[in-house]
Amino acid sequence: MPQIMNTLYVTQEDSYVRLENDTLCVEVDRQKKLQVPLHHIGSVVCFGTAGMSLPAIHRCADDGVSVILLDRNGRFKARVEGSISGNILLRQAHFAKANEPDFCLRIARNMLAGKIRNTRHLMVRGVRDNKDISTEDALKLKETAQYFGHVIRKLPHLDNMDSLRGAEGDAAARWFSVVSNLLRITDKEAFAMNNRTRRPPLDRFNALISFLYALLLNDCRSAVEAAGLDPQLGFLHTVRPGRASLALDLMEEFRSIWADRLALTLINRQQIQASDFVISEGGAVLLKDEARRTVIISYQERKQEEILHPLTAQKMPLGLAPMVQARVLARVIRGEVEDYIPFLVR
């Protein structure tokens, strides 16, 4: 089984990554803060004004280590990697299947079913595990979970992409309207969220999940590329220049159980508090630097948590699940298996 390669996140402003023999050194104000052997690293992610020397970039390209540049809020800016290797026949099949409406519909439907089932599971479990939840909050979550069950039963009868995307948008809106009911803190209003906002996020919860989604998308893109597929050619998400549509497709079944759940955990354990955000004059809400580091550490720890993959019946770190799912998708595209089976939590 493949191993999870560590991601080196460089978050501090004006940090500088340079090559030293077979290691990457992170410096701040010319002082060495961290030194990591290259063979332990799968990718390097630099936030904001963090920089990297050309020799370090060249060595990463030679060693198959991706270098990703994000702005300070986690929004993708650029990606540097070496020569693309892989199975050209698989990519040809991928492009051919993307032009088959029935195939695209089938894949998108199953991915969406995985997303909705997993989100419903998070709601049901949240109500069950919180003995102190108010009757009103529990009722709202139960009603939304019941509606999600209705959507799941309706999915097989949706026969075009517009209706599928409409169902996905409606389910997402309903989820974000009740997610705050899963908070267990006294000052819930500080993290209240009624709808999804981005670019920029307009409340603390949106700011937190936007940052987590950026981390998750990077992992899903790496999984898609490792499987030999084109990350920009999606089935559920429309093709758009510069957008990793297939990585976004793969990400859907992991959003709630990975990113949203982690956001709730960080807030409920008070590892992230209202004071960890900056609100600009224009209303944009941003995570402070130290809070971003807290989120990244927790995200990396979550990747190492052991799960039982429902399809392979093997125990593995959660961080490997996107890679397994990308390989399942590749097998479907090749015609080796009939249907794409999404990752479902139990």
Beta strands, then each sheet from edge to edge (+ up, - down):
strand 1: 6-10
strand 2: 16-20
strand 3: 23-28
strand 4: 31-37
strand 5: 41-47
strand 6: 51-52
strand 7: 66-70
strand 8: 76-80
strand 9: 277-279
strand 10: 285-287
strand 11: 306-308
strand 12: 315-317
sheet 1: 1+ 5+ 7+ 8-
sheet 2: 4+ 3- 2+ 6+
sheet 3: 9+ 10-
sheet 4: 11+ 12-
end
